[in-house]
Amino acid sequence: MAKLRNIIVNATSVTKVLQNHEGVSQKQVQEATSDPVEQARLIAGLNNALIEIVDHEETPDVLSSPPSELASQLQTFLAQKAAEENKPIARELPGGGVEAKFDSKDWLGWARSFFTWVGRFDYAKWLTAPPDPQTLPENARIALLADWGTGLYGAPASAKCISATKPPFTHVIHLGDVYYSGTEHEIDERFVAFWPSVGGAIYRACNSNHEMYSGGHGYFEKTLPLFGQQASYFAYENQDWILVGLDSAYEEHSLTKQQLGWLSLILQDPKRSKKKLVLLSHHQPYSLLDNQGPKLISFLRLLLDSGRIYAWYWGHEHRCVIYDRHPEWKLAGRCIGHGGYPYFRDTKELKKRKAVKKTGANGSTWFQLQGSELSADQSRVPGGLRIPGGLVLDGPNPYLEDEADKYGPHGYVTIEFEGNRLFETFYTPVEPGPAAVKIVARRAV
């Protein structure tokens, strides 16, 4: 398989390659499947994917992938075909990406194979985690990355910084998303190729929606064996803490019943009753600036209401938010989905909502946003949902050159256990080249 060369499939690429696609697609989809219902679904899905890719993109030179299964699959397919057929490079793009030179005739030869390819995706086999947590060192030092799997922009720089940190981390954990749709080839080229190298560290990865867009095969059959990880959910414990990674993507923005039973058995053990619980997941339970997670909340409602969850780190939203402790559930929520996917700054929305600008460590910029209460209709949580206020990281992205001011900074977070205390540090990689970072926040959780 040819290398992807970090090919970015943008709206310009898609529009070019799919010119006059409708007639061609109708013929080719009939060759791929004889089921008229499936034919109609694929044609409608392709048209929707085109709209989503074009509408989602505002800056053609920057990677963008809508949260849509078929749109992400289409981007994966076009990048893969460009690599296989060694399409010439139209131009180099900021942050390490390239734009392939597609031809309007390409779709004539590719349409049938695309429909056949997407029709083969089924879900990877579910794997069962061990019943008991593994041992977490009393002084564990963990690096967390989320939405990092681009191989572009600040992602490789963050990995270099993590690799160079002394003393080394005991664990490095990814909270999910390898773009565009987490195929085995993308796992190799955009995830494994850039993954931090930390001698002696344990590597773990949470499942995510983009990995599941290709059925999760790259994640379950490539990432997990490489990391020596038995399942898509996991647990560690020491004398004072239980650290749990959840799979919130095998069932979209939810949990499987197997996980819930597994977690309940772990927490029901009397010897763990006083240990503090830290959760990791790809999807968010709640958000000030994005969608809510009613299914996650429903599954974990007893734990939330009891105040058992001490802290929860998640990605999915492409931003960095340090939430205040929840007024009812008492947990400290952290959105850290700013690992490597380019995201637009929230400046206009924050000003509209009268957020207060603050200066953080090393001159970093944060906006303090007040909490809110959502009705049941807005949140899909019975009785409504209270969302705590929080600090939203702001600033330019130096890896995007002329577009730097449009996009927010990338980074990663570390958590350190010291007895019954937990400390977190938020880092942003410094450009250019060398493995250097600046701390933008450090605090006891």
N, C-alpha and C positions, 0 to 999 in steps of 0.2 A: 504494500500500500504506500503510495506517495505521501510525502509529508504535507500537512495542511498549510504550513508556512504562515500560520496565523492569518488566514484569509478572512477578511471581513465581508460578509454578504449584506450589503446595504440596499436601500430602496432603489438606488440607481442600477445596481447589479440586477436586482430582481425584475425591475421594469424592462431592462434591456433583454434579458434572457427569455422573458415570458411574453414578449410582444406577439399579439395575435394568437394567444395560447388557447382560446376557447374551443375552436374547431379541432385543433390538434389534440387537445386534452380529451375531448369527447371520444374521438377515435381510439386513442391510446388507453383510456380507462376501460374501454370495452375489451381490449386485448388483455388487460391485467386482471379483470374479474367479470364473470358473466352475471353476477347478481345485480339487477337493476337498482335495488335499494342502496347497495354499497357503491355503485357507480354514481348515483345522485349525491350520496354523502361525500364522496371524495371530490367531485366537481365543486359542490357547494363549499366544502372545506377549503379547497384551493383558492377559490375566489375570496373567501373571508380572510385567508392567510395573507393574500396580496394586500388587501385593504389594511390589515393590522400592521404589516411590516411598514407600509408607506406612511400610515397615520402615526405610528409609534416613533418614527424617526424624525428628529429635528436637525441633526447635524450629520450629513452623509459620510464624513470621514471618521466617524466614531462608532464603535461597536454598539449595536442596539438589538435587543431581542424581546419581542412582546411575550407576555405570559400566556402563550397560546401553544398548544401541542403541535398542531399541523404547521403553523408558521415557523416554529423552532425547527421542526423536522425538515421543512423546505430549506431553511438556511443551512442546516447541517448537510443536506444532500447536495446543494449547489457548491458549497465549499469543498466537499469530498470529490465531486466530479471535476471541479477545476484542478484539484491536486492530481487526480488520476490521469487526466488528459494533459497535464502540464501546461495549462493555460498561461499565456504571458501575463506578466505583472503590469497593470495599467499605471500604477503609481504606488509609492511608499506612503503610508499613512502615519499620523502621529502615534507615539506610544508603542511602536513595534509591529503594527498591523500592515497588511498590504491589500490592495484591491486588485482582483483578478480581472482580466480583460475577457468578458463574455461576448459571445456572438449571438445575434438574434435567431440564428438557425440551430443553436445548441438544443433548444427545447424539443425540436423535431426528433432528435435522437435520444433524448433523456426522458421524455414524458412517461413512456410505458414503464421504464425501470423505476421511476419515482413512485408511481402508483403501486407497483409490485412491492417495492421496498417498504413503503409505509404500511402496506397491508400485512406484512410479516410480523409487525411488532406485537408481541404478547408480553405479559408481565413475567419478569424473572421469578424464580421460585423463592417463596418466603423462607427465611432461615430463622431458627429458634435460638435465642440467647441462653447462655448458662443460667441456672436458677439463682446462683449466688453471685454477689459482686466480687470483682477482683480487688486486690490490695492496692490502695492509694498511699504513696509515701506520706508521712506526717508533714513533710516540708515540700510537698508537690508544687512544681512550677509549670504552668500550662499555658501554651500559646494557642489562641483561638483565632481562626480565620473564617470568614463567611462570604459567600458569593464571590469567591476568589478565583474560580476556575476559568480565567480568560487567557492566561499566558501573556497578558498585555498590561500596559500602564503601570500602576503602582503594585501590581500583584507580584512580579518577579523581584522587585525591590524589597517588598515586605518579607518574602521568603529568604532573601540573602541576609536581611537583618536578623531574622529568627535563627538562621544557621550560625551566624557569627556571635550570638549572645553567649556570654560567659557569666556564671556557670551555665551549662546547657540546660534546656528545659527537660523535664521528665516526660512530658506529653505534648504533642502537637495535634490539634483537632480541627477538622474542617466542618463547618455547619451547613455545607451543601451548596450546590449549583456549579455545574460545569457546562459551559456554553458551546454549542447552542442547545443540544439535546442529550448530552452525556453519553454519546456512543463510545464504544471501546476505543475507537481511533481518537476521539476527542479527549477521552480520559488520558490516553498516552501523551498526546501532543500539547494539551492545554492545562493538564493537571499534574501528572506524574513528572513530566519533563522539568517542571519548575518547583516541585514540592521541596520544602526545606530539608536539608540534610543535617540531622542532629544525632550524633552518636549516642546510642543507648536509649534514645527516646522511644516511647510508645506512640504510634500513629493511630488515629481514629478518624472516622468520617460519618457524619449524619446523612441520611437520605434526603433528597429534595425533589421539587417538581420538575426541574429541568433534566435531572438524571432519569426521572420516570417517563419523560416524553419519548424516550426510546425503549421503554419497557423496563428500565432499570438494569439491563444486562451489563452495561459497562460498569455500573456501580457494584452490583452483586457479584459479577464474575471476573472483574478486573481489580477494582479498588479494594474490596474486602479481603480477597486472598493476599494481595500485595501487602496489606497492613496487618495480616494475621488476625483479622477481626472476624469473629464467628457469626455475627448477625448485624442487622442495621440498627440495633439498639443495644445499649451496653450500660454497665454500672461498675463503679469503683467506690471503695470506702476505706476510711481510716478510723481512728478513735473518735473523731469529732464530726466527720462529714460523710455524706453520701453524694456522689456525683453521678448523674444519670443522663445518658444521651438517648433521645427519643427519635423514632422514625415517624415524622408527621407528613410523609409524602406517599407512602405505599397506598394509603387512602388519603386523598388530597386534603391537606390542611386539617387532618384529623389523626386519630390513632386507631390501630387495630385492637380488637378485643383481647388478642393474645398479649399485647404489650401491657394493657391495663391490668390484666390478671397477674402477669409477671411482676409489675411494679407493686401491686397491692401485696403480694406475698412477701416481697422484700421488706416493705415498710411495716408489715404487721408483726414482724419479729420483735419481741419486747426489748431485746438488747440494742435495737436501733431506735428506740422511741425518742431518745434525746439528741440524736444526731441531726445536724442541719442538712437540709436537702437542697442541692443545686441542680437545676435542669438545663439541658442543652437541646436545642431543636432547630430545624430550619425555619419553620413558620412561627409567626407571632401569635400570642394569645390576645393581645390588644394593641392599639396604635393610636397615636394622636394625629397621624398624617396619612394613614393608609387604611386598609381593610381590617376588620376585627376577626377573631378566631373563635366563633361560637362553638364549633365542634370540639376544639381543644378544651375550651372552658367547661363544656358539658361533661366531657370524660373525666376531667380533673377537678370537678367542682368541690368534692368533699375535701380534697387536699388544699384547695385554694381557701375555702371557707374556714378550715381549721388553722390556717396560718402556717402550715407545715413547710411550704416552699419558701426557702430563704432568699434565693436568687434564681433568675432565669435569663439565659443568654440565647438570643436568636438572630437569624438573618432575614432573608427573603425581601424585606424592604431595603432598598439600596440607599442607606443613610446610616448615620451613627447618632443614637439617642440614648442618653443616660436618664432613665426615668426616676422620679422620686419614688419612695416606697409607697406601695398601693395603700390607700386609706383603709381598706377593709381586709384585704388579703395579706398585707404586710410584706409582700415580696418586693425585691429590688429587680426591676426589669431592665434589660439592656438590649437594644437593637444594634447589631454590629455588622450589618450587611454592606459595609463600604469597602470590602476587601479588594475587589479588582474590577467590578463592573462599573462603567462610567455612568454617573447619575447627576441629574440636574440639581442645582442648588435650590433650596426651598425659600430663598430670601423673600420673594414677593408674597408668598403665602404666610410666612412668619410675620412680616410687617403688617399684612392685612389683619392678622389675628393679634396684633399689638404685642408681639414677643419682645422681650427686653434683651438688647445686645450686651454680652459680657465678654471680658477678656480672660482667657484661661492661661494655663502653663505655657511658657515659651512663646507668648504673644498669640496663641491660638484664639479663634473666635467661636463663641457659642451663643445661641439664642435660648433664653429661658421662656418656655411656653407653658401657659397655665393649663391645668387639667380641665376635663370636661365630663359631662354626663350625657350619655346617649339613651334614647328611648329604646324600648324593645324592638320597635320597627327599624330603627337605625342600626342596632347592634346585633339583632337576632338572638339576643340573650334574654331569657325571661326576666321581666322586671327591669330591664335596662342594664347598662354597664357604666361604671365609673372608671374613668381613665385618669391616672395621675399626671401631673405636670412633669416637665423634664427639660434637659439641656440638649439642644440639637447642634451638632458640629457644623461649622460653616467654613468657607474659605475656598480659594482656587485650587485647581488640580494642575500641578506643574508638568505633568506628563502629557498634557494635551495641547501644548504649544499655543497656537493662536486662539484655541477654544478654551484655554485654561480657566477663564473667569466664569464660564457657563456651568462648569462642573465642580462638584465637591471633592475634597481630598480622600484618598484611600488610606487604609491603615489596618491595624490588628490590635488585639487586646490580650493582655496576659493576666492570669489570676494566680495568686500565690497563697498557699495555705500555711498558716503559722499557728499551730495549736487550734484553738477554737475561733481564730480570727481569719478573715479573708481579705486580701488586698488585690485591687485591680489597677492596671495601668493601660492607658490608651496611647498608642504610638502611631505616628505618621512617618512613612519613609521619606528621606530627604533626597532630592535630586541635586546633582547628577550622580551617576555610577556607584560610588563606594557604598558599602553596607552601613549606612548611617541613618539614624532616626531621631525624631524629637518627640518628647513626651508631651502630650496635649492634655492629659488628665491623669492623676494618680490619687487614689482614695481607698480608705477602708470601707468595705461594703457593709 
